[in-house]
Amino acid sequence: MSRTAPSQGDEVGETIELRRIDPSRNMHRFYRLAITPDPFGGFLLLKQWGRIGVRGRIVAERYETEAFAADALWRQAIRKRRRGYLSAS
């Protein structure tokens, strides 16, 4: 499978926010990804997801370098876009 290029505006340091809305299925979901520095010298990939309008769940994954965290961010964004999530405007 080929990797799709990130859409314009999706850069490391910015938050990527994706949404999947299907009123016929009462589906109003969001998925947010962000990279932040870790106090111990690494980088955290923050993943937040849930129903639009609520806090949702948050998980942090730690990476040794910003490049590893950025790669994980893009892979996760691509997976979510394949599942029907679109960039929030």
Phi and psi restraints in degrees (range 20) as a CNS / XPLOR table:
assign (resid 1 and name C) (resid 2 and name N)
       (resid 2 and name CA) (resid 2 and name C) 1.0 -88.9 20.0 2
assign (resid 2 and name N) (resid 2 and name CA)
       (resid 2 and name C) (resid 3 and name N) 1.0 149.9 20.0 2
assign (resid 2 and name C) (resid 3 and name N)
       (resid 3 and name CA) (resid 3 and name C) 1.0 -86.1 20.0 2
assign (resid 3 and name N) (resid 3 and name CA)
       (resid 3 and name C) (resid 4 and name N) 1.0 136.5 20.0 2
assign (resid 3 and name C) (resid 4 and name N)
       (resid 4 and name CA) (resid 4 and name C) 1.0 -89.2 20.0 2
assign (resid 4 and name N) (resid 4 and name CA)
       (resid 4 and name C) (resid 5 and name N) 1.0 145.3 20.0 2
assign (resid 4 and name C) (resid 5 and name N)
       (resid 5 and name CA) (resid 5 and name C) 1.0 -70.0 20.0 2
assign (resid 5 and name N) (resid 5 and name CA)
       (resid 5 and name C) (resid 6 and name N) 1.0 146.2 20.0 2
assign (resid 5 and name C) (resid 6 and name N)
       (resid 6 and name CA) (resid 6 and name C) 1.0 -63.5 20.0 2
assign (resid 6 and name N) (resid 6 and name CA)
       (resid 6 and name C) (resid 7 and name N) 1.0 146.4 20.0 2
assign (resid 6 and name C) (resid 7 and name N)
       (resid 7 and name CA) (resid 7 and name C) 1.0 -72.9 20.0 2
assign (resid 7 and name N) (resid 7 and name CA)
       (resid 7 and name C) (resid 8 and name N) 1.0 156.9 20.0 2
assign (resid 7 and name C) (resid 8 and name N)
       (resid 8 and name CA) (resid 8 and name C) 1.0 -60.6 20.0 2
assign (resid 8 and name N) (resid 8 and name CA)
       (resid 8 and name C) (resid 9 and name N) 1.0 138.7 20.0 2
assign (resid 8 and name C) (resid 9 and name N)
       (resid 9 and name CA) (resid 9 and name C) 1.0 98.1 20.0 2
assign (resid 9 and name N) (resid 9 and name CA)
       (resid 9 and name C) (resid 10 and name N) 1.0 -14.8 20.0 2
assign (resid 9 and name C) (resid 10 and name N)
       (resid 10 and name CA) (resid 10 and name C) 1.0 -92.0 20.0 2
assign (resid 10 and name N) (resid 10 and name CA)
       (resid 10 and name C) (resid 11 and name N) 1.0 98.4 20.0 2
assign (resid 10 and name C) (resid 11 and name N)
       (resid 11 and name CA) (resid 11 and name C) 1.0 -130.2 20.0 2
assign (resid 11 and name N) (resid 11 and name CA)
       (resid 11 and name C) (resid 12 and name N) 1.0 155.2 20.0 2
assign (resid 11 and name C) (resid 12 and name N)
       (resid 12 and name CA) (resid 12 and name C) 1.0 -60.5 20.0 2
assign (resid 12 and name N) (resid 12 and name CA)
       (resid 12 and name C) (resid 13 and name N) 1.0 137.3 20.0 2
assign (resid 12 and name C) (resid 13 and name N)
       (resid 13 and name CA) (resid 13 and name C) 1.0 99.9 20.0 2
assign (resid 13 and name N) (resid 13 and name CA)
       (resid 13 and name C) (resid 14 and name N) 1.0 -22.6 20.0 2
assign (resid 13 and name C) (resid 14 and name N)
       (resid 14 and name CA) (resid 14 and name C) 1.0 -98.3 20.0 2
assign (resid 14 and name N) (resid 14 and name CA)
       (resid 14 and name C) (resid 15 and name N) 1.0 161.0 20.0 2
assign (resid 14 and name C) (resid 15 and name N)
       (resid 15 and name CA) (resid 15 and name C) 1.0 -90.4 20.0 2
assign (resid 15 and name N) (resid 15 and name CA)
       (resid 15 and name C) (resid 16 and name N) 1.0 133.3 20.0 2
assign (resid 15 and name C) (resid 16 and name N)
       (resid 16 and name CA) (resid 16 and name C) 1.0 -97.1 20.0 2
assign (resid 16 and name N) (resid 16 and name CA)
       (resid 16 and name C) (resid 17 and name N) 1.0 122.3 20.0 2
assign (resid 16 and name C) (resid 17 and name N)
       (resid 17 and name CA) (resid 17 and name C) 1.0 -118.8 20.0 2
assign (resid 17 and name N) (resid 17 and name CA)
       (resid 17 and name C) (resid 18 and name N) 1.0 124.7 20.0 2
assign (resid 17 and name C) (resid 18 and name N)
       (resid 18 and name CA) (resid 18 and name C) 1.0 -117.9 20.0 2
assign (resid 18 and name N) (resid 18 and name CA)
       (resid 18 and name C) (resid 19 and name N) 1.0 150.1 20.0 2
assign (resid 18 and name C) (resid 19 and name N)
       (resid 19 and name CA) (resid 19 and name C) 1.0 -135.1 20.0 2
assign (resid 19 and name N) (resid 19 and name CA)
       (resid 19 and name C) (resid 20 and name N) 1.0 149.1 20.0 2
assign (resid 19 and name C) (resid 20 and name N)
       (resid 20 and name CA) (resid 20 and name C) 1.0 -133.1 20.0 2
assign (resid 20 and name N) (resid 20 and name CA)
       (resid 20 and name C) (resid 21 and name N) 1.0 111.3 20.0 2
assign (resid 20 and name C) (resid 21 and name N)
       (resid 21 and name CA) (resid 21 and name C) 1.0 -123.7 20.0 2
assign (resid 21 and name N) (resid 21 and name CA)
       (resid 21 and name C) (resid 22 and name N) 1.0 126.0 20.0 2
assign (resid 21 and name C) (resid 22 and name N)
       (resid 22 and name CA) (resid 22 and name C) 1.0 -142.5 20.0 2
assign (resid 22 and name N) (resid 22 and name CA)
       (resid 22 and name C) (resid 23 and name N) 1.0 93.1 20.0 2
assign (resid 22 and name C) (resid 23 and name N)
       (resid 23 and name CA) (resid 23 and name C) 1.0 -58.4 20.0 2
assign (resid 23 and name N) (resid 23 and name CA)
       (resid 23 and name C) (resid 24 and name N) 1.0 -31.3 20.0 2
assign (resid 23 and name C) (resid 24 and name N)
       (resid 24 and name CA) (resid 24 and name C) 1.0 -65.3 20.0 2
assign (resid 24 and name N) (resid 24 and name CA)
       (resid 24 and name C) (resid 25 and name N) 1.0 -24.0 20.0 2
assign (resid 24 and name C) (resid 25 and name N)
       (resid 25 and name CA) (resid 25 and name C) 1.0 -107.5 20.0 2
assign (resid 25 and name N) (resid 25 and name CA)
       (resid 25 and name C) (resid 26 and name N) 1.0 8.0 20.0 2
assign (resid 25 and name C) (resid 26 and name N)
       (resid 26 and name CA) (resid 26 and name C) 1.0 54.8 20.0 2
assign (resid 26 and name N) (resid 26 and name CA)
       (resid 26 and name C) (resid 27 and name N) 1.0 40.6 20.0 2
assign (resid 26 and name C) (resid 27 and name N)
       (resid 27 and name CA) (resid 27 and name C) 1.0 -106.3 20.0 2
assign (resid 27 and name N) (resid 27 and name CA)
       (resid 27 and name C) (resid 28 and name N) 1.0 118.1 20.0 2
assign (resid 27 and name C) (resid 28 and name N)
       (resid 28 and name CA) (resid 28 and name C) 1.0 -138.9 20.0 2
assign (resid 28 and name N) (resid 28 and name CA)
       (resid 28 and name C) (resid 29 and name N) 1.0 81.7 20.0 2
assign (resid 28 and name C) (resid 29 and name N)
       (resid 29 and name CA) (resid 29 and name C) 1.0 -110.9 20.0 2
assign (resid 29 and name N) (resid 29 and name CA)
       (resid 29 and name C) (resid 30 and name N) 1.0 155.0 20.0 2
assign (resid 29 and name C) (resid 30 and name N)
       (resid 30 and name CA) (resid 30 and name C) 1.0 -130.6 20.0 2
assign (resid 30 and name N) (resid 30 and name CA)
       (resid 30 and name C) (resid 31 and name N) 1.0 158.6 20.0 2
assign (resid 30 and name C) (resid 31 and name N)
       (resid 31 and name CA) (resid 31 and name C) 1.0 -145.1 20.0 2
assign (resid 31 and name N) (resid 31 and name CA)
       (resid 31 and name C) (resid 32 and name N) 1.0 122.1 20.0 2
assign (resid 31 and name C) (resid 32 and name N)
       (resid 32 and name CA) (resid 32 and name C) 1.0 -119.9 20.0 2
assign (resid 32 and name N) (resid 32 and name CA)
       (resid 32 and name C) (resid 33 and name N) 1.0 136.0 20.0 2
assign (resid 32 and name C) (resid 33 and name N)
       (resid 33 and name CA) (resid 33 and name C) 1.0 -127.5 20.0 2
assign (resid 33 and name N) (resid 33 and name CA)
       (resid 33 and name C) (resid 34 and name N) 1.0 138.4 20.0 2
assign (resid 33 and name C) (resid 34 and name N)
       (resid 34 and name CA) (resid 34 and name C) 1.0 -153.6 20.0 2
assign (resid 34 and name N) (resid 34 and name CA)
       (resid 34 and name C) (resid 35 and name N) 1.0 149.5 20.0 2
assign (resid 34 and name C) (resid 35 and name N)
       (resid 35 and name CA) (resid 35 and name C) 1.0 -111.1 20.0 2
assign (resid 35 and name N) (resid 35 and name CA)
       (resid 35 and name C) (resid 36 and name N) 1.0 130.4 20.0 2
assign (resid 35 and name C) (resid 36 and name N)
       (resid 36 and name CA) (resid 36 and name C) 1.0 -133.5 20.0 2
assign (resid 36 and name N) (resid 36 and name CA)
       (resid 36 and name C) (resid 37 and name N) 1.0 153.2 20.0 2
assign (resid 36 and name C) (resid 37 and name N)
       (resid 37 and name CA) (resid 37 and name C) 1.0 -67.2 20.0 2
assign (resid 37 and name N) (resid 37 and name CA)
       (resid 37 and name C) (resid 38 and name N) 1.0 144.7 20.0 2
assign (resid 37 and name C) (resid 38 and name N)
       (resid 38 and name CA) (resid 38 and name C) 1.0 -93.5 20.0 2
assign (resid 38 and name N) (resid 38 and name CA)
       (resid 38 and name C) (resid 39 and name N) 1.0 139.9 20.0 2
assign (resid 38 and name C) (resid 39 and name N)
       (resid 39 and name CA) (resid 39 and name C) 1.0 -62.5 20.0 2
assign (resid 39 and name N) (resid 39 and name CA)
       (resid 39 and name C) (resid 40 and name N) 1.0 -12.9 20.0 2
assign (resid 39 and name C) (resid 40 and name N)
       (resid 40 and name CA) (resid 40 and name C) 1.0 -102.0 20.0 2
assign (resid 40 and name N) (resid 40 and name CA)
       (resid 40 and name C) (resid 41 and name N) 1.0 15.0 20.0 2
assign (resid 40 and name C) (resid 41 and name N)
       (resid 41 and name CA) (resid 41 and name C) 1.0 100.3 20.0 2
assign (resid 41 and name N) (resid 41 and name CA)
       (resid 41 and name C) (resid 42 and name N) 1.0 -6.8 20.0 2
assign (resid 41 and name C) (resid 42 and name N)
       (resid 42 and name CA) (resid 42 and name C) 1.0 -101.4 20.0 2
assign (resid 42 and name N) (resid 42 and name CA)
       (resid 42 and name C) (resid 43 and name N) 1.0 -156.2 20.0 2
assign (resid 42 and name C) (resid 43 and name N)
       (resid 43 and name CA) (resid 43 and name C) 1.0 -135.9 20.0 2
assign (resid 43 and name N) (resid 43 and name CA)
       (resid 43 and name C) (resid 44 and name N) 1.0 144.9 20.0 2
assign (resid 43 and name C) (resid 44 and name N)
       (resid 44 and name CA) (resid 44 and name C) 1.0 -109.0 20.0 2
assign (resid 44 and name N) (resid 44 and name CA)
       (resid 44 and name C) (resid 45 and name N) 1.0 134.1 20.0 2
assign (resid 44 and name C) (resid 45 and name N)
       (resid 45 and name CA) (resid 45 and name C) 1.0 -98.4 20.0 2
assign (resid 45 and name N) (resid 45 and name CA)
       (resid 45 and name C) (resid 46 and name N) 1.0 111.9 20.0 2
assign (resid 45 and name C) (resid 46 and name N)
       (resid 46 and name CA) (resid 46 and name C) 1.0 -93.5 20.0 2
assign (resid 46 and name N) (resid 46 and name CA)
       (resid 46 and name C) (resid 47 and name N) 1.0 126.9 20.0 2
assign (resid 46 and name C) (resid 47 and name N)
       (resid 47 and name CA) (resid 47 and name C) 1.0 -117.8 20.0 2
assign (resid 47 and name N) (resid 47 and name CA)
       (resid 47 and name C) (resid 48 and name N) 1.0 125.9 20.0 2
assign (resid 47 and name C) (resid 48 and name N)
       (resid 48 and name CA) (resid 48 and name C) 1.0 -129.9 20.0 2
assign (resid 48 and name N) (resid 48 and name CA)
       (resid 48 and name C) (resid 49 and name N) 1.0 134.0 20.0 2
assign (resid 48 and name C) (resid 49 and name N)
       (resid 49 and name CA) (resid 49 and name C) 1.0 -150.0 20.0 2
assign (resid 49 and name N) (resid 49 and name CA)
       (resid 49 and name C) (resid 50 and name N) 1.0 159.4 20.0 2
assign (resid 49 and name C) (resid 50 and name N)
       (resid 50 and name CA) (resid 50 and name C) 1.0 158.5 20.0 2
assign (resid 50 and name N) (resid 50 and name CA)
       (resid 50 and name C) (resid 51 and name N) 1.0 -163.9 20.0 2
assign (resid 50 and name C) (resid 51 and name N)
       (resid 51 and name CA) (resid 51 and name C) 1.0 -80.4 20.0 2
assign (resid 51 and name N) (resid 51 and name CA)
       (resid 51 and name C) (resid 52 and name N) 1.0 139.4 20.0 2
assign (resid 51 and name C) (resid 52 and name N)
       (resid 52 and name CA) (resid 52 and name C) 1.0 -59.5 20.0 2
assign (resid 52 and name N) (resid 52 and name CA)
       (resid 52 and name C) (resid 53 and name N) 1.0 130.8 20.0 2
assign (resid 52 and name C) (resid 53 and name N)
       (resid 53 and name CA) (resid 53 and name C) 1.0 102.6 20.0 2
assign (resid 53 and name N) (resid 53 and name CA)
       (resid 53 and name C) (resid 54 and name N) 1.0 -8.7 20.0 2
assign (resid 53 and name C) (resid 54 and name N)
       (resid 54 and name CA) (resid 54 and name C) 1.0 -123.1 20.0 2
assign (resid 54 and name N) (resid 54 and name CA)
       (resid 54 and name C) (resid 55 and name N) 1.0 164.3 20.0 2
assign (resid 54 and name C) (resid 55 and name N)
       (resid 55 and name CA) (resid 55 and name C) 1.0 -64.4 20.0 2
assign (resid 55 and name N) (resid 55 and name CA)
       (resid 55 and name C) (resid 56 and name N) 1.0 -41.4 20.0 2
assign (resid 55 and name C) (resid 56 and name N)
       (resid 56 and name CA) (resid 56 and name C) 1.0 78.6 20.0 2
assign (resid 56 and name N) (resid 56 and name CA)
       (resid 56 and name C) (resid 57 and name N) 1.0 -167.5 20.0 2
assign (resid 56 and name C) (resid 57 and name N)
       (resid 57 and name CA) (resid 57 and name C) 1.0 -99.9 20.0 2
assign (resid 57 and name N) (resid 57 and name CA)
       (resid 57 and name C) (resid 58 and name N) 1.0 151.1 20.0 2
assign (resid 57 and name C) (resid 58 and name N)
       (resid 58 and name CA) (resid 58 and name C) 1.0 -131.1 20.0 2
assign (resid 58 and name N) (resid 58 and name CA)
       (resid 58 and name C) (resid 59 and name N) 1.0 132.1 20.0 2
assign (resid 58 and name C) (resid 59 and name N)
       (resid 59 and name CA) (resid 59 and name C) 1.0 -130.4 20.0 2
assign (resid 59 and name N) (resid 59 and name CA)
       (resid 59 and name C) (resid 60 and name N) 1.0 138.5 20.0 2
assign (resid 59 and name C) (resid 60 and name N)
       (resid 60 and name CA) (resid 60 and name C) 1.0 -114.2 20.0 2
assign (resid 60 and name N) (resid 60 and name CA)
       (resid 60 and name C) (resid 61 and name N) 1.0 129.8 20.0 2
assign (resid 60 and name C) (resid 61 and name N)
       (resid 61 and name CA) (resid 61 and name C) 1.0 -113.0 20.0 2
assign (resid 61 and name N) (resid 61 and name CA)
       (resid 61 and name C) (resid 62 and name N) 1.0 131.7 20.0 2
assign (resid 61 and name C) (resid 62 and name N)
       (resid 62 and name CA) (resid 62 and name C) 1.0 -96.0 20.0 2
assign (resid 62 and name N) (resid 62 and name CA)
       (resid 62 and name C) (resid 63 and name N) 1.0 137.9 20.0 2
assign (resid 62 and name C) (resid 63 and name N)
       (resid 63 and name CA) (resid 63 and name C) 1.0 -131.3 20.0 2
assign (resid 63 and name N) (resid 63 and name CA)
       (resid 63 and name C) (resid 64 and name N) 1.0 147.7 20.0 2
assign (resid 63 and name C) (resid 64 and name N)
       (resid 64 and name CA) (resid 64 and name C) 1.0 -69.3 20.0 2
assign (resid 64 and name N) (resid 64 and name CA)
       (resid 64 and name C) (resid 65 and name N) 1.0 -36.3 20.0 2
assign (resid 64 and name C) (resid 65 and name N)
       (resid 65 and name CA) (resid 65 and name C) 1.0 -126.2 20.0 2
assign (resid 65 and name N) (resid 65 and name CA)
       (resid 65 and name C) (resid 66 and name N) 1.0 159.0 20.0 2
assign (resid 65 and name C) (resid 66 and name N)
       (resid 66 and name CA) (resid 66 and name C) 1.0 -65.6 20.0 2
assign (resid 66 and name N) (resid 66 and name CA)
       (resid 66 and name C) (resid 67 and name N) 1.0 -32.4 20.0 2
assign (resid 66 and name C) (resid 67 and name N)
       (resid 67 and name CA) (resid 67 and name C) 1.0 -64.6 20.0 2
assign (resid 67 and name N) (resid 67 and name CA)
       (resid 67 and name C) (resid 68 and name N) 1.0 -42.1 20.0 2
assign (resid 67 and name C) (resid 68 and name N)
       (resid 68 and name CA) (resid 68 and name C) 1.0 -64.7 20.0 2
assign (resid 68 and name N) (resid 68 and name CA)
       (resid 68 and name C) (resid 69 and name N) 1.0 -41.6 20.0 2
assign (resid 68 and name C) (resid 69 and name N)
       (resid 69 and name CA) (resid 69 and name C) 1.0 -65.0 20.0 2
assign (resid 69 and name N) (resid 69 and name CA)
       (resid 69 and name C) (resid 70 and name N) 1.0 -41.4 20.0 2
assign (resid 69 and name C) (resid 70 and name N)
       (resid 70 and name CA) (resid 70 and name C) 1.0 -64.6 20.0 2
assign (resid 70 and name N) (resid 70 and name CA)
       (resid 70 and name C) (resid 71 and name N) 1.0 -40.6 20.0 2
assign (resid 70 and name C) (resid 71 and name N)
       (resid 71 and name CA) (resid 71 and name C) 1.0 -62.7 20.0 2
assign (resid 71 and name N) (resid 71 and name CA)
       (resid 71 and name C) (resid 72 and name N) 1.0 -43.4 20.0 2
assign (resid 71 and name C) (resid 72 and name N)
       (resid 72 and name CA) (resid 72 and name C) 1.0 -64.5 20.0 2
assign (resid 72 and name N) (resid 72 and name CA)
       (resid 72 and name C) (resid 73 and name N) 1.0 -38.3 20.0 2
assign (resid 72 and name C) (resid 73 and name N)
       (resid 73 and name CA) (resid 73 and name C) 1.0 -60.6 20.0 2
assign (resid 73 and name N) (resid 73 and name CA)
       (resid 73 and name C) (resid 74 and name N) 1.0 -48.5 20.0 2
assign (resid 73 and name C) (resid 74 and name N)
       (resid 74 and name CA) (resid 74 and name C) 1.0 -65.2 20.0 2
assign (resid 74 and name N) (resid 74 and name CA)
       (resid 74 and name C) (resid 75 and name N) 1.0 -40.9 20.0 2
assign (resid 74 and name C) (resid 75 and name N)
       (resid 75 and name CA) (resid 75 and name C) 1.0 -61.5 20.0 2
assign (resid 75 and name N) (resid 75 and name CA)
       (resid 75 and name C) (resid 76 and name N) 1.0 -42.2 20.0 2
assign (resid 75 and name C) (resid 76 and name N)
       (resid 76 and name CA) (resid 76 and name C) 1.0 -67.4 20.0 2
assign (resid 76 and name N) (resid 76 and name CA)
       (resid 76 and name C) (resid 77 and name N) 1.0 -41.6 20.0 2
assign (resid 76 and name C) (resid 77 and name N)
       (resid 77 and name CA) (resid 77 and name C) 1.0 -62.2 20.0 2
assign (resid 77 and name N) (resid 77 and name CA)
       (resid 77 and name C) (resid 78 and name N) 1.0 -40.5 20.0 2
assign (resid 77 and name C) (resid 78 and name N)
       (resid 78 and name CA) (resid 78 and name C) 1.0 -64.6 20.0 2
assign (resid 78 and name N) (resid 78 and name CA)
       (resid 78 and name C) (resid 79 and name N) 1.0 -44.0 20.0 2
assign (resid 78 and name C) (resid 79 and name N)
       (resid 79 and name CA) (resid 79 and name C) 1.0 -59.4 20.0 2
assign (resid 79 and name N) (resid 79 and name CA)
       (resid 79 and name C) (resid 80 and name N) 1.0 -43.3 20.0 2
assign (resid 79 and name C) (resid 80 and name N)
       (resid 80 and name CA) (resid 80 and name C) 1.0 -68.7 20.0 2
assign (resid 80 and name N) (resid 80 and name CA)
       (resid 80 and name C) (resid 81 and name N) 1.0 -37.9 20.0 2
assign (resid 80 and name C) (resid 81 and name N)
       (resid 81 and name CA) (resid 81 and name C) 1.0 -64.7 20.0 2
assign (resid 81 and name N) (resid 81 and name CA)
       (resid 81 and name C) (resid 82 and name N) 1.0 -36.1 20.0 2
assign (resid 81 and name C) (resid 82 and name N)
       (resid 82 and name CA) (resid 82 and name C) 1.0 -63.4 20.0 2
assign (resid 82 and name N) (resid 82 and name CA)
       (resid 82 and name C) (resid 83 and name N) 1.0 -28.3 20.0 2
assign (resid 82 and name C) (resid 83 and name N)
       (resid 83 and name CA) (resid 83 and name C) 1.0 -87.4 20.0 2
assign (resid 83 and name N) (resid 83 and name CA)
       (resid 83 and name C) (resid 84 and name N) 1.0 3.7 20.0 2
assign (resid 83 and name C) (resid 84 and name N)
       (resid 84 and name CA) (resid 84 and name C) 1.0 107.2 20.0 2
assign (resid 84 and name N) (resid 84 and name CA)
       (resid 84 and name C) (resid 85 and name N) 1.0 1.1 20.0 2
assign (resid 84 and name C) (resid 85 and name N)
       (resid 85 and name CA) (resid 85 and name C) 1.0 -75.8 20.0 2
assign (resid 85 and name N) (resid 85 and name CA)
       (resid 85 and name C) (resid 86 and name N) 1.0 142.2 20.0 2
assign (resid 85 and name C) (resid 86 and name N)
       (resid 86 and name CA) (resid 86 and name C) 1.0 -122.3 20.0 2
assign (resid 86 and name N) (resid 86 and name CA)
       (resid 86 and name C) (resid 87 and name N) 1.0 154.5 20.0 2
assign (resid 86 and name C) (resid 87 and name N)
       (resid 87 and name CA) (resid 87 and name C) 1.0 -62.3 20.0 2
assign (resid 87 and name N) (resid 87 and name CA)
       (resid 87 and name C) (resid 88 and name N) 1.0 134.4 20.0 2
assign (resid 87 and name C) (resid 88 and name N)
       (resid 88 and name CA) (resid 88 and name C) 1.0 -76.9 20.0 2
assign (resid 88 and name N) (resid 88 and name CA)
       (resid 88 and name C) (resid 89 and name N) 1.0 139.4 20.0 2
